[in-house]
Amino acid sequence: MTEITKIALTGGPCAGKTTAVSYIREQLAAHGVQVIAVPEQATALMESGKTPESMGSYAFHSLLFQNQLEEEEKALQSAKESTAKKVLILCDRGLLDSRAYVSGEEFARYAGEHGLNEARIRNRYDAVLHMVTAADGAETYYTTDSNGVRGEDPEQARALDNRILSLWVGTQHLRVVDNRGDFADKLERLLNEVLGVLGVPEPLEIELKFLIAYPDINLLQSLPTCRRIPITQAYLTTPEDGQFRVRKRGEGADALYIKTVKHKINDMKRIEIEDYITEDEYQAYLNRRDCLQGILSKDRYCLVWHGEYFELDVYPFWADKATLELELLSERQPYELPDFLHLIRDVTFDKKYRNKQLASIFKNLFMSELNNF
């Protein structure tokens, strides 16, 4: 069966997305991965004379959304018909990008016509890779010459870049590819992120975990690049599947349900396999009380800080501490923790702070919640 992965490339103007699509396609061919590209739709529309000025902002962005959705669906159908072992659908911009140009009400209106909203779109892609505009860190290379419909000055480009990034915070796998080094280095770092998402050569998860003092929730909620995601997750051992985790991510009709199997290599490195499941499948797992090893709920604050994507978890059974997680591409990758958080200690290798252990210890606190599922 073909393994299909969908990645959205996003970011501000003059970030290198279009060049990156060609580069990724060429590089992945050597790994036996077929790439199906979904080109940027806005430029094509505007070059044909359909602009926000000629059509009106709402009509333009509604059409843009519809066109991109249709192109993504065509790409998905092509991927399903492919005989390749791995297929990557690589989108030059994601469906949420148009939200940066319209009001929340307008976006909800035209996205809703297709049964979508912001929360569902954030869960639509396996990863979102944000390429930072050249106007932020590579100003001498920022230009509008390569795109006849681009008109933002550097300050406007930076503001738009930040606005787009803030919209995608909360997606499961968000990575920021900034302008450190030259453009070749930027493309190489982007490629490494793509390979990590694809699990090439193997699906590794390299994760650090820190115990921190209970954070200032009001501060977190005030940050434009921070979003709260409620999570409930349960750990099971069944005769047919062995040990695994099921997770409900989000609330109400917008919730996402995921089954995860992890194979440990060492305390920092694991092979992780994730599959989406239905709400009914999730509930069926929770109803298997004899197989349930632990369950817990938490509020996850997804946070971008200095180009890194952190997951800060606040638990109902702790009033003085919380945990902070960070995924890396390699064990040698440098990182910087947010300076407004108070680090207690690194607990990457401390088993009692693993989610599975916490779920086992505090299982009784959450058993009553199962009656609501």
C-alpha atoms as one frame of an Amber mdcrd trajectory, in Angstrom:
protein
   0.000   0.000   0.000   1.238   3.478  -0.879   2.188   5.641   2.107   0.839
   9.144   1.436   2.148  12.214   3.288   0.878  15.756   2.833   3.064  18.756
   3.692   2.206  22.438   3.323   4.987  24.938   2.632   3.999  28.309   3.998
   5.619  31.594   4.941   5.837  35.222   3.966   6.640  36.627   0.501  10.048
  35.930  -1.044  10.753  32.978   1.234  11.808  30.606  -1.525   8.793  28.292
  -1.485   8.448  27.848  -5.248  12.163  27.111  -5.662  11.945  24.774  -2.676
   9.219  22.682  -4.313  11.468  21.925  -7.300  14.438  21.250  -5.017  12.512
  18.860  -2.790  11.137  16.978  -5.799  14.633  16.503  -7.220  16.192  15.445
  -3.919  13.446  13.002  -2.949  13.716  11.185  -6.270  17.004   9.772  -4.984
  15.113   8.337  -1.997  12.444   6.728  -4.152   9.750   9.166  -3.017   7.275
  10.437  -5.596   6.388  14.116  -5.184   3.047  15.484  -6.352   3.179  19.275
  -6.168   0.192  21.543  -5.632   1.282  24.925  -7.055   0.476  28.272  -5.477
  -2.939  29.417  -6.660  -2.901  33.148  -5.848  -0.240  34.116  -8.384  -1.984
  32.201 -11.179  -5.284  33.907 -10.408  -3.783  37.384 -10.316  -1.744  36.872
 -13.478  -5.008  35.945 -15.222  -6.499  39.272 -14.176  -8.504  38.007 -11.207
  -7.361  40.136  -8.277  -8.777  41.279  -4.940  -9.205  44.719  -6.515 -11.075
  43.524  -9.609 -13.247  40.916  -7.867 -13.441  42.164  -4.314 -11.442  40.645
  -1.478 -14.041  38.116  -0.353 -14.813  36.792  -3.848 -11.114  36.512  -4.688
 -10.118  34.617  -1.560 -13.188  32.404  -1.732 -12.209  31.409  -5.276  -8.576
  30.977  -4.224  -9.648  28.642  -1.410 -11.885  26.623  -3.724  -9.193  26.275
  -6.386  -6.568  25.137  -3.913  -8.948  22.657  -2.309  -9.733  21.182  -5.723
  -6.039  20.926  -6.593  -5.273  19.208  -3.290  -8.067  16.718  -3.860  -6.754
  15.991  -7.368  -3.280  15.444  -5.925  -4.665  13.079  -3.283  -6.484  11.049
  -5.924  -3.294  10.814  -7.994  -1.383   9.706  -4.903  -3.928   6.960  -4.220
  -3.509   5.695  -7.783   0.292   5.707  -7.553   2.326   2.509  -7.427   5.164
   4.205  -5.519   5.893   3.051  -1.976   5.960   6.630  -0.661   4.199   9.654
  -2.124   4.565  13.216  -0.877   1.858  15.767  -1.680   3.755  19.040  -1.403
   1.547  22.133  -1.304   2.930  25.562  -2.143   0.916  27.238   0.640  -1.768
  25.683   2.805  -5.503  26.306   2.878  -5.215  28.430   6.015  -2.914  31.001
   4.394  -5.777  33.008   2.891  -7.022  33.659   6.436  -4.159  36.178   6.749
  -5.903  38.440   4.230  -9.543  38.289   5.379 -11.531  38.552   8.589 -12.278
  35.518  10.699 -15.940  35.768   9.778 -15.194  35.856   6.048 -12.849  32.891
   6.253 -15.349  30.889   8.303 -18.005  31.612   5.701 -16.193  30.364   2.611
 -14.319  27.550   4.392 -17.606  26.416   5.916 -19.107  26.023   2.446 -16.661
  23.142   2.024 -17.207  21.660   5.502 -13.941  23.094   6.850 -12.823  25.543
   9.521  -9.512  26.714  10.971  -9.145  23.835  13.446  -9.826  21.161  10.853
  -7.432  22.721   8.371  -4.617  22.731  10.942  -5.116  18.977  11.196  -5.349
  18.522   7.418  -1.585  18.287   6.811   0.937  15.855   8.247   3.311  18.799
   8.674   3.463  22.519   8.004   6.896  23.933   7.188   7.086  27.708   7.508
   9.794  29.300   5.362  10.610  32.734   6.765  10.542  35.650   4.330  13.910
  36.934   3.155  12.830  40.293   4.610  13.558  38.801   8.047  17.233  37.876
   8.287  18.209  38.048   4.594  17.047  41.557   3.778  19.550  42.143   0.966
  17.921  39.309  -0.973  14.350  40.471  -0.512  12.862  41.461  -3.839   9.536
  41.730  -5.603  11.099  41.288  -9.045  10.647  37.499  -9.083   6.887  37.796
  -8.694   5.002  40.400 -10.712   2.033  40.408  -8.323   4.052  40.794  -5.113
   3.982  44.320  -3.729   4.884  44.159  -0.016   7.779  46.226   1.240  10.136
  44.505   3.752   8.215  45.729   6.810   4.920  44.537   5.348   6.510  41.222
   4.380   7.710  40.623   7.953   4.287  41.462   9.377   2.593  39.116   6.909
   5.097  36.362   7.661   4.378  36.605  11.391   0.628  36.671  10.791   0.748
  33.524   8.665   2.941  31.730  11.199   0.555  32.556  14.051  -2.342  31.019
  12.106  -0.613  27.648  11.841   0.409  27.387  15.501  -1.464  24.416  16.926
  -0.878  22.047  14.028   0.781  18.820  15.115   4.079  19.223  13.267   5.041
  22.838  12.652   8.634  23.731  11.852  10.177  27.126  11.129  12.952  27.334
   8.535  14.652  30.703   9.008  17.391  32.530   7.102  20.479  31.446   8.984
  23.301  30.833   6.528  22.755  31.174   2.790  19.811  30.010   0.704  21.455
  26.665  -0.041  21.667  26.054   3.696  17.992  27.022   4.055  17.007  24.488
   1.399  19.113  21.775   3.030  17.487  22.395   6.419  14.085  22.303   4.757
  14.949  18.996   3.089  16.001  17.535   6.435  12.657  18.544   7.915  10.817
  16.895   5.018  12.866  13.705   5.385  12.068  13.693   9.094   8.336  13.915
   8.412   8.547  11.187   5.774  10.489   8.905   8.086  13.418   8.611   5.678
  15.527   6.633   6.270  13.407   5.676   9.335  10.610   7.421  11.295  12.603
   8.761  14.237  11.302  10.970  17.024  14.067  12.737  18.984  12.458  14.466
  21.913  13.633  16.455  24.916  11.438  16.958  27.968  11.794  19.531  30.736
  10.087  20.066  34.071   9.225  23.749  34.450   7.516  25.915  37.039   3.795
  26.424  36.458   3.638  29.006  33.656   1.811  32.304  33.462  -1.265  31.182
  31.559  -2.372  34.753  30.829   1.021  35.455  29.267   0.819  32.340  27.109
  -2.659  33.230  25.916  -1.478  36.733  24.989   1.291  35.502  22.682   0.360
  35.554  18.970   2.377  32.395  18.309   0.788  30.312  21.069  -2.409  28.251
  20.968  -4.113  25.999  23.532  -5.099  22.469  22.450  -6.969  20.228  24.943
  -5.753  16.622  24.813  -6.918  13.338  26.319  -4.742  10.300  25.758  -4.932
   6.687  26.869  -2.427   3.845  26.892  -3.522   0.306  26.121  -2.146  -3.187
  25.731  -4.266  -5.477  23.592  -3.649  -9.070  22.434  -3.845  -8.107  18.768
  -1.898  -4.796  18.763   0.386  -4.935  21.802   1.188  -1.596  23.475   0.036
   1.681  21.929  -1.544   5.073  22.639  -4.764   6.651  21.425  -5.248  10.390
  21.627  -8.085  12.861  21.269  -6.665  16.215  20.194  -9.007  19.194  20.191
 -12.615  19.719  21.161 -16.071  18.832  19.856 -16.609  18.154  16.173 -13.131
  19.507  15.350 -11.283  16.908  17.439  -8.666  14.694  15.829  -8.164  11.056
  16.864  -4.766   9.381  16.536  -3.305   5.964  17.283   0.443   5.938  17.976
   2.861   3.038  18.261   6.395   3.801  19.483   9.450   1.574  19.338  12.206
   2.702  21.704  15.800   2.965  20.482  17.172   4.859  23.503  15.881   7.393
  26.057  15.967  10.234  23.514  15.268   8.425  20.279  12.197   6.433  19.223
  10.600   5.169  16.033   7.040   6.487  15.959   4.185   5.329  13.731   0.980
   7.399  13.757  -2.361   6.654  12.137  -5.586   8.638  12.183  -8.573   6.772
  13.582 -12.263   7.617  13.776 -14.072   8.846  16.873 -15.900   5.516  17.052
 -12.618   3.609  16.959 -11.225   5.856  19.683 -14.248   5.296  21.890 -14.097
   1.562  21.279 -10.504   1.499  22.551 -11.454   3.430  25.686 -14.279   1.003
  26.356 -11.791  -1.845  26.618 -11.281  -1.248  30.329  -9.379  -4.513  30.827
  -6.741  -3.355  28.325  -6.472   0.215  29.595  -3.138   0.911  31.291  -3.606
   4.626  31.944  -5.406   7.775  30.862  -4.864  11.473  31.401  -6.064  14.861
  30.189  -4.046  18.032  29.792  -3.998  21.435  28.148  -1.239  21.693  25.572
   0.057  25.148  24.679   1.742  24.990  21.279   4.333  27.750  21.127   6.785
  29.084  18.559   9.720  30.827  20.214  12.845  31.956  18.345  12.110  29.573
  15.509  11.520  26.476  17.663   8.164  24.764  18.184   7.500  23.844  21.810
   4.678  21.887  23.418   3.939  23.021  26.961   1.614  20.701  28.885  -0.410
  21.813  31.902  -2.009  19.036  33.960  -5.027  19.258  36.307  -3.167  17.423
  39.084  -0.243  19.893  39.305  -0.593  23.472  40.482   3.127  24.235  40.771
   4.751  22.664  37.717   4.260  21.654  34.087   6.271  20.006  31.311   7.847
  21.356  28.141   8.744  19.218  25.122  10.841  19.886  22.048  11.428  17.631
  19.035  14.785  17.728  17.287  16.147  16.416  14.006  19.356  15.232  15.661
  20.701  14.791  19.160  23.305  17.510  18.459  20.854  20.168  17.274  21.188
  23.427  19.290  18.126  24.953  20.899  17.058  27.756  23.239  14.249  27.516
  25.806  11.779  30.425  26.122  13.251  32.967  28.538   9.922  33.632  30.292
   9.710  30.029  31.539  11.467  28.862  34.692  13.352  25.617  34.149  13.371
  23.196  37.067  15.364  20.444  35.359  15.761  18.288  32.294  13.643  15.137
  32.721  14.250  13.565  29.313  15.701  10.482  30.980  13.452  10.488  34.069
  10.825   7.801  33.510   8.425   9.067  36.156   7.680  12.133  34.010   6.798
  10.145  30.920   3.196  10.640  29.859   2.566   6.918  30.073   3.749   6.838
  33.683   1.687   9.909  34.617  -1.348   8.342  32.949  -0.869   5.193  35.010
  -0.396   7.025  38.303  -3.369   9.336  37.859  -5.597   6.870  36.026  -8.287
   6.879  38.720  -8.723  10.657  38.421  -9.822  10.283  34.820 -11.806   7.047
  34.832 -15.003   8.978  35.421 -14.363  10.870  32.162 -14.787   7.669  30.183
 -18.503   7.777  30.821 -18.628  10.953  28.734 -17.060   9.387  25.659
